[in-house]
Amino acid sequence: MLFNLPLKQTRHVDIIKPVEQAIMNCYGEVTLFTEIRDVVEKTQKLRQNLDYEKINLSIATDPLTSENLENNLLEYLKNFSLLFKHLRFEQGDQRSPQVMFYWSDSYDHKRSCQLNSGRLELISQYYNLAISYYYQANSKIIKDTDPDRKAAYTKLRNGLWALDQLKQHIHGLSKDSISQLYDISTLNLEFLEHAFCGLAYKALYQNMMSQVKTFGLNNVCGTIFEAAKEFTIALKAIEGMNSQYQKQIGKNFLAQILPMIQFNQIWATVTGCLQMGNFHYGRIPDDSRGQNMGKALGFLIRAQQLIQPIVNDKNANKTYSPDQLDQLKQLNQQLTQLTTEYNYKNQQIYKEQIVAQDLLPYPPLMEQIRLKPMEPVSFKEPAQGANKFSGFVSEEALQLSREIKIFVEQTKYSLEESVRQLFDQKNQAYAETYVTYFIDMAQQKQLIQGGIPQSIQDKISYIRSRGCLSGIEKIVEQAKQKSVTCNQLLGQIEQALLNEQQQDLDNRNKYGAQWKRIPSNQLNQQYFNSLKDLKAKYLQAQKIDFDVMSGFENSKEALILATQNDNIIIQKLPKDNNNSDFVNQNAQTFVQLTSTDQQVNSMVDQLKAIIQEYNQIMQETNFTKIAVNGINEGIPKEQVFNMAIQNVQTLIENFNNNMNKVSEVISQVCGLARELSNLKKQSAEQVQQSGQTNIFAGAQNVIDNIDHSVIFYEQLKMHLEEQDRKVKDFLMARSIESQQLIQQLNQQQTYQQSQQNQVQNPPQQPQQPQQQSGYQYPVYPQYPQYPQQPPNPQYPQQPPNPQYPQQPPNPQYPQQIPNPNYPQQPNPQGYPQQMPYPPQQYPQQQQQAYVQYPQQQQNYGPWGQQQKK
């Protein structure tokens, strides 16, 4: 068993929701997340299965634990690296997923680092992967057979690959952000790398010795001396850690590691010198003038200088294990016998001068066996689902996709605005020419004859398709619940900002000039301003909701009536016989008027259908992927733009053609109504009575308004959740900064009081340990500590180096994951009570009508529907 290397610890984090939110924020394509959802969910599940606290208890004793850890980690790293490549996970990048990765120091779990950085995640996971390879190699080395040592050699090369991956990612992080983690310090990584190399070369040497005649003893010895060189570098690194971090890390790890590395360094050097003594003695017959006896004795003397101080030390058993001491004593016994023999033969026969230490010909390492990191075979295989990330690429393609999506969104708003303007034109024209009045006369005539007009039948069918009263009530309740949710979000965001502002003010009053940070009221205004704008939209919607609900109450009779059969409906609808003669006299004109009006309604329905089809195509089209493929193929941006909108271009042309036609048909309707108006001099009272049979048309308009209400609150909720996430990020950063500053000030105060007490009462007060200057990290729950070992008398403990003070944390705090679980408060009165709120602009629809119509003085709500007067 070699030295113990504990694993780093982490906490569970949610990856799925932040990835989905980041993709929507960056690309605006829900289909992009849908395509990779299985990869993200698999990555989340793999990470949750990495229970390092549990694994740490058995990894040193159970080889299966380290093997399973390797397999699980490689699979996780393949998947997370795929996400990291395309989604960044970079600290300070607003487009990347906002995931706070927590990692502890492996030597001291109370020390930790938490960053919104995928690099910290990769560094820490690769570190634990390297440790898993170390334990697998250790379990093979203990068996001491050629196949097991060969397997250990492979695992150690895999470990070097993991460390190499770690070092590549660590350059992307600032030193301040990870300064509190000693296990990924330069000294510890240097120790691990060279310790792995030393163990690998040692295993390689032992296997090559079984085929020494094939390789040659000199070449084999080059391997063991290379191992000794690597152990020497590792020893210097661990001594440096012992000097700098002993107080922080403790003796339990370093006091165990240091003698183990020293043992391997001594064993490798002595073994190499012993074999080189044999090698040069064997060359004497072939090279009588090569001073081979002097070289052989020089190597043996070098070995004695290293090993004898240890085997002759009575306290060596306090530093080395019994097995290590037995190995060193056996080497010393072989060395003593060989030295005695060679000295006697040199005195009697060769009489050569012993070669000085600095002149000894140490054999070089063969280049073909020089150790190189080796990537695991399973890691070379691409992660499942890697082909689904084709939509995540360059900034150029991303910018082009944004331009395309902005265009299609603006086009959508233009189409909808054109339809709204069409309604305005139709309503005004119908009102000026009494079209509704004459149509009502014709419909009443049909009712008297015992039939329901087709225009009324269409509206009744629509109401029935929506569930009549019970169905509409469900939609109304849905709109109310969404309104309540938006109101709660508004209140929560505002209250959270006010609480943090008050807390900052309280601390400023408490600590005075020591509270050296920017006041909250200077930093949170952008959030209050955005909140104020969203609140204004909400209040505007509440006013419109009042009119919508009034219309709903007035339409309940029609909604209930729509459930009845045609005979009952005919009986319930009002009939007026006063105009029967006029309708009969102008029957042909009335038929033409009603049929032309139905043609208008049919064409309007076609326009709505085109918009629905347009929206459907927009949702199904991955504009980002089109932009990506076009840029990758070198197609000019203008052509890529046209390719992206070609699916909707025909719809836009059809829409414009229908808009022009329906405008002409509306003019025809108004012309027919004017003819009838000239024939019948109607009074204002008679005109006011028009529309008696159109109660179902009013109900249909109410349903449309309620639908728009639901859509509006869904959009408002989306913007509020985005604002809530940004506010939470801001508040988390301020909270961390506040806690750090409070802790630092409290520790300074405690230290000053401690020093005063020592000065005032030195005999009575026991000496207090001096507080470390600089930022002190939060105290986390205590973890079980390994047994403390007594200090090695040969390696006196050194005090901490004052040139390496603890670094303060990076002031750039990462963003936090938003919590979508907002407490829902019941509201027995339906819609929430309005209350003033204190600060993203809510996106305004850019209006660009394809057909110009006369503008009316209208009062529109947030969803564009006309309010009732």
N, C-alpha and C positions, 0 to 999 in steps of 0.2 A: 504494500500500500504506500503510495506516494503522499504528497501533501494534499490537504483538503482545499478545494476551491468552491465556495458557495455560489449559488445562482442569484442573479438580480431578481427583485420582486416587482410586480406590477399590480394594477387594479383593473377591473373590468371597465370597458368603455363602450359606448354605442357608436358604431361606425355607419350604420345603415342610414339613419335619418340625416346626419350631417352630409353624407355623400349625396343623397337625393336633393337636399336643399342647395348644396354647392353647384350641382349640375343645372338645377333650375335657374339659379342666380347667374351662372356663367353662360350657359348655352340656351336656356329657355326652352329646352326640348324635353318633355316628359318621356318621350320614346327612348331617349338616350339612356335614362336610368332604367327604364323597363328592360332594355336589352341586356344590361349588365347586372341586374338585380340579383340573379342567382350567384354571380361571382362575389358580390358584396356580402350576401347572406352567408355564403360558404366561408369567406374570410372572417366574418364576425364569429361564426360557430367555432372555427379552428382556434381563434384567439381565446375564446371562453374556455376551451378545453385545456389550455396551458396553465394549469394550477401549479405555479412554481413553489408556493409555500409547501404544498404537499410533496412535490417532486424532490425538493431539497432534502427531505428527511431520509430518502432511500437511494438517491442517485449515487452516493459513495459506496454503497454496499450491495446494490442490486444491478447487475449489468443490463438486465432487461429494461430497467427504468431509463437508462441513458440511451439505449437503442430506440425505445419508443419516443423519447423526447426528440431525438434526431429526426425521425420520420415525420413527426407532427410539425416540428419547426420548419423543416424544408418545405413542406406543403404550404404552411402558412406564409412563409417568406416569398414563395413563388407568387401567391395570390396577392399579398399586400404590396410586393414590389410592382406588380402590374397596376394596382390602383395608384401607387405612388408615382409611377412613371407618367400616368395620364392625368391625375388629379392634383398633383403637387404635394398636398399636405404640408405646405410651407408656412412657417410662422410669419405673420404680418401680411400674408397674401389673402385679400378678402375673397378671392375667387375659389380658394381651396377649402376643402371640408374643415369645419371648425371642431377638431377633436383634440381634447387635452389628454395627452399620453403621460401617465405617471410611472416613474421608475425609481427604485431605490438603489442605493449603493450596495453592492454585494457583500462588502466587508462590514458595513454598518448600515443595517436597514433603517435606522432612524434618520439617516441622511437620504435625501431624495431630490428629485427634479421633476417638474411638471411643465410641459411645453406643448403648444399647438404646433408640433413639428413631427412629420413623418420620419425625419432623419433620426431623431431621438429613438423612435420606435425601432427602426432598422438597426441602429447601433446596438441597442440593448438586446434585441432578439439575436443578432449575430454573436454577441458576447456569450449569451447562454448556449448558443449552438456550439461555439468553440469549447465551452466547458463540457458539453455532452460528449464531444469527440475526445477530450482529455480523459474522461472517465472510462470511455470505451477502450481507448488505448491502454489505460492502466490495468483494466481487467484482463487484457490480452498479455501484457508484459508479465504479470504475476505468474502466468502459466509456464513461462520460460521454455517454449518450444519454438522451432523455426516457423511453422505456419502461423502461430499466434503472434510472434514478433513481426512477421510480415504484415499481418492484419493490423497490428498496432501502428506500424510505420505508415500504412495507408490512412488510418484515422487521424494521425497527427498531421499529415499533409492536408487532409480535409479541414482540420482545425486551423492550419495556417491560412487556408483559403478564406475561412470565416473571418479571421482577424484582418485579412487583407480587405475584405468587403467592408468591415467595420471602419477601417482607417480611411477608405475612400469617402464614406459618408460623414465622418466626423469633421472633415474639412469644411463642410457646409454649415456648421454650427459655430457660434461665437464661443470663445473660451469662458466668458463670464456666465453664459447660460448653463454650462455643465461643470463649472468649477467645483461644485460641491460633491461631485461623484469621483471618488478616488480610484475606482476600479477601471475607469476609462481615461485615467491620466496617462501621460506619456510614459512615466516610469512603469506603471503596471502593464501597459500594453507591450512595452519593450521586454519586460520580464516574461510575460506569457509567450511571446513570439520566440524568444531565444530558448526558453525552457522547452517548448515544443520541438524546436530544431534539435536541441541537445538530446532529448529522449529519442527522437527519430534516428539520429545518427548512431546513438548507442545501440538501438535495436538492429540497425543495419549492420553495424560492426559485428555483433554477436552472430548474425546469420551468415555474414561473409566469412567468418572464421571457420565455419564448417566446410567451406570450399576454398580454403586459403591457398591450396596449390593451384587452383584455377586463377585466382585474382592476384596472387603474390602478396607476401606478408607486408611488404612496404606499402602497397596500395591499401590493404586492409587497415593498417595503422594510420593512414591518412584520414580514414573515416572516424576513428576513435579520438584522434587529436582535434578533428573538427567538432566533435561532440564536446570535448573539453573546452574549446574556444567558446562555443555557444553557452555552455554552463557558466563560464567565467563572466560573460556579458550579462547573463541573467542574474548572477550573484551580485554584480555591481548595481543592477537596477533594484533588486530587492533590498540591498543595503541602503540605497537612496530612499526608498519608501520607508524603511525602518527609521531613517534619520528624520524625514519630513513629517510622516503621518502616524508615527507610533502612538502619539497622544490621542489622535482622532480615531484611528482604527483600533488600536489596542494590541496587546502582545499575543493574543490567542491565535491570530493568523500568521503574523509575520515571524513570531518566534518558532513556529512550526515549519514554515516554508524555508526560512534562511538556512538552517542546518541541512535540510534535505537537498537543497541546491548545492551547498558546499560539499556534501558527501559525493554527489554525482560528479562534481568538478574534480575532486581529488581522485575518485575511483577511475574516471576516464583518463586523467593525466598519468596516474601511476601505471594503469594497465597499458597505456600506449608506450610509456618509457620501458616497461618490462619487456614488451614484445619487440621494441626497437633494439633492446639489448640482445635479444635472441637473433634478430635479423642481422645485425652487424657482426656478431660472433660467427654466424653461419656463412658470411661472405669472406672470411679470412682466407680460405683455401683458394678462392677465385681472384681475390684482390689483396695480395699480400702487402702492398705498399699503400693501402687506402686508410691506414690508421683505424681499422675497424674495431680493434680491441679498445683503443682509446675512446672511440665513439660509444661503444657498448657500455663501458664503465661510466662514461659521462651521463648517459641516459639513466643508468641505474642509480647513480648518486643523486641525480635530479629527483628521482622518485623517492628516495630515502628522505630527502629534505622535506618533502611534502607529507609523507605518511607517518614518520616516526614521532613527531611531536604529538600526534593524535593518539597513537597506540600506547605511547608512554605516559599519557595524561591520565591520572587516577580519576579525574572528574569527567572523563569523556562520556561515561554512561549517562550523564545528565543532559548531554547534547544529542548524542546519537542513540539510535535504537540498538538492542542486542544483535539483531540481524546485520545491521550496518557495521557494527564493530567487528563481528565475526568475519565479514567480507574483507574489511580492511586488515585484520590480523592475518588472514590467509594470504592476502597480497604481500604483506610485509614479510611473512615467513618465506614465500617464494623468492622475494626480492633479496632477503638476507642470504639464503642458500646460494642464489645465482651470483650475488656480489662477491661472496667468499670464494666461490669457485673461480670466477673471472680474475679476481685480484691475485690469487695464487698462480694461475697460469700466466698472467701478465708479468709477475715478478720472476717466474722461472723461465719463461720462454720468450714472450713478445717484447716485454720491457718498453711499452709505448706510453707516451705521456697522455694523461686523461684530457679529453677535449673539454674546453670550458663551456659553461652553460649557454652563453650567447653565440657559440659557434656550432652548436649541435645541429645536425641536418634533419630538421623535422620534415616528414614526408608531406607533400601537397595532396590535396583532395582531387580525386579524378573528376574531371568536368562532367563526364557522363552520368555520375551518380550524385551530382550536386542537388540538394534538396530544393524542390519548387512546390508552391501551393497547388493543390489539386481540387478542382471543382467536383462535387459529388455527381455521380452519373445521373441520379434521379432529378437533380436540379436543372440539368441541361434540357430536359423535356419541357416544352412550353406549357404554361398553366392552361388548364381547361377553360375555354371562354376567352382566350386572348384575342381571337379574331373579332370579338364583339366591340372592341375599342377603336374601331376605325374612325369613328366620329370625333375622337378626341385628338386634336392635332394643333397645328401652328396657329400663332396669333393672327397671321394674315387670313387664314381660312376662317378663323373664329370671327374676325371683324367683318369679313364678307358675309358670313351667315347672319350676323347681327343686322347688317344693312338690308339683307333680303327679308328678314323677319319684320323689321320696322316697316318696310314697304308693304308687305302683305297685311300687316295689322292696320296701317293707315288706310289701305284699300278697303279693308273690312269695315272700318268706321265710316268711310265715304259711302259705301253701299248702304249701310244702315241709315246714315244721315239723309241720303237721297230718298229712301222710303219714307222717312219721317216727314220730309218736306213734301213728298207726294200726298201724304195724308193731310197735311196743312192746306195744300192747294185744293184738294178734293173737298174738304170740309168747308172751306171758305166759298168755293164755287157753288157747292150744293146749297149753302145757306143763302147766298145772294140770289139764286135763281129758284129757290123753293123746291129743289129736287126731292128732298126728303118728304115734303108735304104731298107731292103728287104721287110718289111711290107708295106712301101710306094709303092714299085714296085707292090706288089700284089693288093693294094687298087686302084692304077691307072688302073690296068688291069680291075678291077671290074667296075670302072667308065666308061672306054671305052665301056664296054659291056652294060652300061645303068643302073646300079644300085649303090646305096650307101652302102658301107661296114657297117656291123653291128657295129663295134667299133666306126665308125664316127656317125652312127645313135644314139648310146647311148649318145655320148657327145652332140649332137644337142638337144636331148630330155632333157638332164640336163639343158642346157642353156635356153631352152624355159621354163622349170619349174621355173627358177629364174627370168623370166620376160624379158629376152634378154637385150637390151641396156638400155631401160627405167628403168627396175628393178634394174640392176646393178648400174646405176647412182644414184638411191635412196640410195643404200647401201654405195656408195662412199661418198655421201653427209652426211650420218649418221656418217661415220668414221671421216669426216672432223669436224663435229660439236663436236663430242666427243673429238677430238684432241684439238679443240679450248677451250673447257671446262677445259681440263686438264692443258693447258697452262695458262689459267686465274687463276686457283687454285694455280698453282705454283707461279705465280706473286703475288697473294693476300697474300699467306702465308708468302712469303719472305718479302714483303713490310710491313706487319703487325709486323714482328719480328724486322725489321730495324727501324720502327717508334718508337716502344717501347724502343729499345736500345738507340736511339737518345734522346728520352724524358728523359730517366734515366740519360743520360750524361748531358743534359741541367740542370736538377734539381741538379745534383751533382756539377756542376759549380756554380749554383745559391746559394745553401745552404752550400756548402763547407763541413766542418767536421760534421755539423749537419745532413747531409744526410747519416744516419747510416743504410745502407742496402747493400747487396751483389750486385755488378755491374751486369747489365743484360748480358754483354758479357761473364760473367763467368757461367751463368746459361742457356743461349740459344743455346750453341754449339751443344747439342744433337739434337735439332730441325733443325739447319742448316745442320748438317751432314746427317740426314735422308732426308732432302729436296734435298741435293746434290745428293744423291744416286737415288732418284726418278727422278730428273732432268736428270741424265745420262741415265736412262731408256727411258725417253721421247725423248731425242735427238737421241738415237739409233733408236727408232721407226720412227722418222722423216726421217732419212736417208733411211731406208728401204721403207718408204712410197714413196719416190721419185722413186725408182725402180718399186714399185708396180703400181704407177700411169703411169709410162712410158709403162709398160706392158699393162695397161688398154687402153691407147691411141692406142697402136699397135693392140689391139684385137677388137677394135670397128668394124672393117670391118667384122670380123667373127660373132660378136654379132648381127650385122644388117642382115647378110646373113642367120643366123639361123631362122629368121622370115619368110623366103621365103619357097616356096614349094620345093619338092625334085627335080623336073626338073630344076628349076632355080639354085639350089645348085649344081647339077651335071654339069651344063653349066659353073658355076663360078669356080669350082675347077680345078686346073691344071691337064693336061693329058700328059703323055710322052709315045710315041709309041716305043721308042728306045729299051726298055727292054721287049717288048711283047713276042718276040721269046723265050727269056730266061725264062720268067715266064711260057710260055706254055710248054717248054721242061721239066721244074721241077714243074709242076702243083701240083703233089701230095705232094711234100715237102713244097711248099708254102701254100697249104691248111692246112697242119699239123702245120706249123709255126704260121699262123694267128689264128687258133683255140686254139693252146696252149697259145698264147699271150692273147686271150680273157679269157681263163681259169685263167691266172694270174690276169687279171683285175677283174674278178669275185671274186676271192679269196681275193683280196685286199679290194673289196667292203664289203665282209663278215667281214673282220677284222674291218673296220670302223663301220659297223653295231653293232658288238660286243661292241666296245668302246661306242657307243651311248647308247646301252642297259645298259651297265655298269654305265654310267653317270645317266641314268634315275633311275636305282635302287638306286644309291647313294642318289639322291634327294628325293626319296620316302621313304627311310629307316630312321627312327628316332633312330640313334645309341645311343643317350643319354638315351632314354627310355629303350632300350634293356639293356644297362649297369645298369640302375637303377633297373629294375626288377630282373636282375640276382643277383646284390648285395643284394637286399632285400630278395631274396629267398635263400641266402647263397650258391649260385653256385660258384665254383672256378673261378677265373678270366680267366684262360686259356680256360675254357669251354664257358664262356660268350663271350670271344673274337671270338672263332670259331663259336658260334651261330650268332654273328653279321655279319660275312662275308660269311656265308654259301650260301646266295642268289647270291653272285657274284663268288663263288668258281668255279662253273661249267663253268661260262663264261671265267674265267681265263684259265681253262684247255682247253676249246675249242680254245681259242685264241692261246695258245702255240702250240696246234696240227696243227692249220691252218698255223701258222708261219713256222713250219717245212715243211709242205707240199708245201707251195708256194715257199719256197726256192728251193725245188727239181724241181718244175715246171719251175722256172726261169732258172735253169741249163739246162733243156730240151730245152727251147727256144733258149738259147745261143748255144747249141749243134747243133740244126737244122740250125741256122744262120751260124755257122762255116762250115757246109757241103756246103751250098750255096756259101759261100765266097771262098771255095776251087775250086768250079766249075767256078766261075766268078771272074776274077781278076779285081776288081773295082779300079778306081783311086780316089785320094783324092778329086778331083773336083766333081766326081759323088757322093761321100759320103756327101759332103757339100750340094748337092741339095736334099738330103733326107729330108723327113718331109714336103714336099710341101702340102700334103693333110691333114696334122695334125694341121691345124690352129685352129680347134675347141678344140683340146687337150690343146693348149696354152691358149685359152680363159677360159677353165675350171680351169686351174691352177691359172689364174689371179683372178677368182671369189673366189677360196679357199683362196688366199692370202688376199683379201679384207675382207672376213669373219673373218680371224684371226686378222686383223687390228682392226676391231670393238671390238672383244673380248678382245684384249690387252688393248685398251683404257678404256673399261668398268672396267677391273681389276685395271688399273692404277688410274682411278677416285675413285674407292672404297678405295684404299690405301691413296690417297691424301685427301679424305674427313675425313678419320680416323686421318691423320696427322693434318689436319685443326682443328679438334675437340680438339686434345691434345694441339695444339698451342693456341687456344682460351682459354682453361682452364688455361694455363700458363699465358697468357696475362691478363686474368680477375683477377687472383690472384695478379699479379704484379700491376695492376691498382688499386685494392682495397687497397693494401698495400701503394701505392704511395699517393692516396687520403687521407688516414688516417694520413700518416706522414706529408703531406703538411698542412692539417687542424690543426694538433697538433702544428706544428711549427708556423703557422699563429696566432693561438690563444695565444701561448706563447708570440709572438711578440706584439700582441694587448694588452695583459695583462700588459706587461712591459711598453708599452707606456702609458697605462692608469694610472699605478702607478706613472710614472714620471710626468705626467700632474697634478696629484693630489698633488704631493709634491711641484711642481713649482708654481702652481696657485691654492691653496686651496680655496680662497674666490670666484673666478670667476667660477671655474669648479664644476658642481654638482657631487656628489659622484657617481662613477660608480660601478655597481654590480661586485663583485669579480668573476672572471672566475673560474670555477671549474677545479681543477688540474686533470691531467691524460687525457685519450683519450676522445674527444668530438665527439659524433655521428653526422652523417649528418642530416641536417635540412630538414625534409620532409614537404609537403604542410600542411598548418594549417587546423586543423579540428575545427568545432564549439565547443566551450567550454560550459560546464554547468555553470549556474549562481554561482557566488562566494557567499558563505554564511559567515556571520560574525563569528569570533571565539567565542567559548563558554567560558565564564569567568570561568566556573568550571573546564575546561580542558585547561589550558594554553598551547600554542604551544611551542614545544621544538625545539631547534636548531638541525640541522643535526648532526649525530654522526660521529665524525672524524675517528672512528674505522672502518667505512664501506665506504671506498672510492670506486669510480667507478673502475671497473676492465677493463683492456684493452682487446680487442677482441682476440679470439683464432688466433694464427698466422697461423694455418693450414686452408687455405682458400679452400672452396669447389670448385668443378669444375662446369663449366657452360654448358648449353645446346648448342650444335652446331647449327648454323644457315645455313640450306642448300640452302638458296636463294642467290646465288652469282650473281652479275650483269653480264650479258652476253654482251660482246662487239662485234659488227659486224666486220667481217674480209673479205673485198672484194676480197682478194687474195687467198681465200680458206684456206690453212693451215696457222697457225700463224707463225709470224716471230720468228726466234730463237734468243734468247738473253741469255747472261750468267747469271746464277743464283748462289748464294753462296752455320744447318745442322740438327727404323724400317727397317730394311732392306726389300727391295722388295723381296718377296719370290722367290727363285730360284727353278726351277724344279729339283727334285732329280732324276737323271737318273739311272735306273736299268733295263737294257734290259733283257727280258726273253730269247731272242735268240741272240747270238753273231754273228755279221756280220762284214765284213772288214770296217774299219773306213776310211772315206774320208775327204779330206781337204775341208770343206764346210764353208760358211759364212752364219750363221743363224741370223735371226732377233729375237726380243723378243718373237714372237709367234712360233718360231721354223721352219719357212719356209726358204728355201734356197734363197739367193739373186741372182739376175741375174748378170752374169759376164759382 
